[in-house]
Every structure is written in C-alpha cells, then in structure tokens.
Amino acid sequence: MKKMIVFLAMVAVASSFAPAYGFPYEPRGKRDPFVPLIGVGRPALTRLDDIISIEDIRLEGIAITAGGKKTAIMNGEMVRENDRFGEIEIKKITKKDVKLLISGKEYNVALPEEGGLKSEK
C-alpha cells in the first residue's frame, strides 16, 4: 500500500510539470511527412545530359566556399561554372541563382523560395 501511495504521488508531481495544451508543431520550412521520399509519388529528376527544356531543371542548392569556389546542385548533380551537360552550359553561379544556356538560349534559374519554385526565362 505504501508503494502505491508513493507511486501516485510521483505521478501527480510529474503530471503537474506537463503542459496542458500539448506540443505545438510549426510546419513552416519542413517537408510534408505524407509525401514519400522515394517511389511512386516522388517526381523523377531528369539527368542533366538529357535535358532540352528549362522546365526540366531543378536547382536544389548552391554552396560557396570561403575561397569563393561556387558549386550548385541541379537535378541531383553537382555543377560548376563552365560545366557542360548535353545541351546545357553553366555560365555563372551566384548566391541565389544559376545562369545557364540550353541549346544556346540563356536562362536564369533561382533557388526555390518558400511557397514554390521561381525561374525566369
């Protein structure tokens, strides 16, 4: 009986520290947990060598080292300035976008912003 009273007292003390409203969840900036990372529901990325249209380009990230070397990740592949992939030539990488040529036509592809992709033709 004494152990039961001690246990109930510990539960009462512990529950007094728990918040009454639960845990808040802030979804901003987080991926949707119901969209699969692989398999059927995930859009396939086209390899850079196979791209012939700006609609197939996905700029996923840009990294600039302390020494100023710039690298971008496009369609899952790392690219640098002056790289060529099939019909694509990477002209310039900045903090926010990549300037490139596709079949001789110049495009500017910006990093995704919250709420969707932003690309300019």
N, C-alpha and C positions, 0 to 999 in steps of 0.2 A: 504494500500500500504506500509506503514511504517513497519507493522508487517511482510510482505512478504520479504522486504529487510533485516530485522534483521534475519529472518529465513534462507535466502540464505547465509548470511554472516556466520552464525553459522555452516551451513553445509559445507561451504568452509573451515573454520578453522578446523572442526572435520576431514574432509577428508584429510587434509594435514598431520595429525598425523598417519593415517593408512598406513601400509606398502604396497608398490606397488606390491610385489611378492606373497602375500598371506601368509598362515600359513604353515611352514614346518612340516612334520609328520615323526617321526622316529619310524619305526615298530619294531626295534630290541628289543627283550625281552618282547614284548607284544603278547597277544594271537590273533589269527586270528579272526576278528569280524564276519566272514562269516561261522565259524564252530559253530553249535549250542551247547549250554551248556547242554541241555537235549534233549531227544527224539531220533529220527531216525538218524543219522549222528554221534552220540557220541558212541564210543565203550564201551560196558558194561564191568565193572570190575568184575572179578570172586572173590567170597568170599574166604578168606584165608583158611577156613576149607575145601573147595572143590578143592584146587589146588593140582595137581600132577606133574606139569611141570614148569620149570623155565621160560618158555615163557609167562606164565600167571601172573608173578609177576610184579607189577609196583610200584617202590619206588618213592613216591611223595614228601617226605621231611624228614629232620632229625632235631631234637631240642635237645640241650644240655643245662641244667640249669647251673647256676653259681656254684652249688654244685656238678656238674658232672653227674647228672642223665641224661640218654640218652633215647630218645623216637624217633621212626621212624613212618612214615605213609606209609603203604603199602596197596595198593588196597582199600584205603579209611578207613582203620582200624589202630588204634594206637597200636604199638607193642613195647615191651621192651626186653632186653636181657633175655634169658632163657624161653621166652614165647613159647607155643606150640599151633599150629592150625592144626588139622588133621595130614597130613604128614610133616608139616613144624615145624622146631625148630629154633628159633632165637638165634644164638650163640654170635655175637658181633656186636655192633653198633659203628661206628666211625663218624668223621665229614663228610666224603664223601661217605661212603658205609655201607652195612649191609652184614655180613657173616651169612649164614644160611644153614641148612640141609633140603633137601627134600628127603624123603624115604632113609635117611642115606647117601646121596651123598652131598658133600659140594659145595656151590656156593657163589659167591661174586656179589652183585647187587649194582651198583654205582648210585648216584644221576644223573638225566638227565642232560646232558650238552647241551649247545646251539647247535641246529642242530640235536638233536636226543638222543635216549637212549643209554647208554653204559652199557652192562652187560657182565660178564665174567663167563664162565662155568669151 
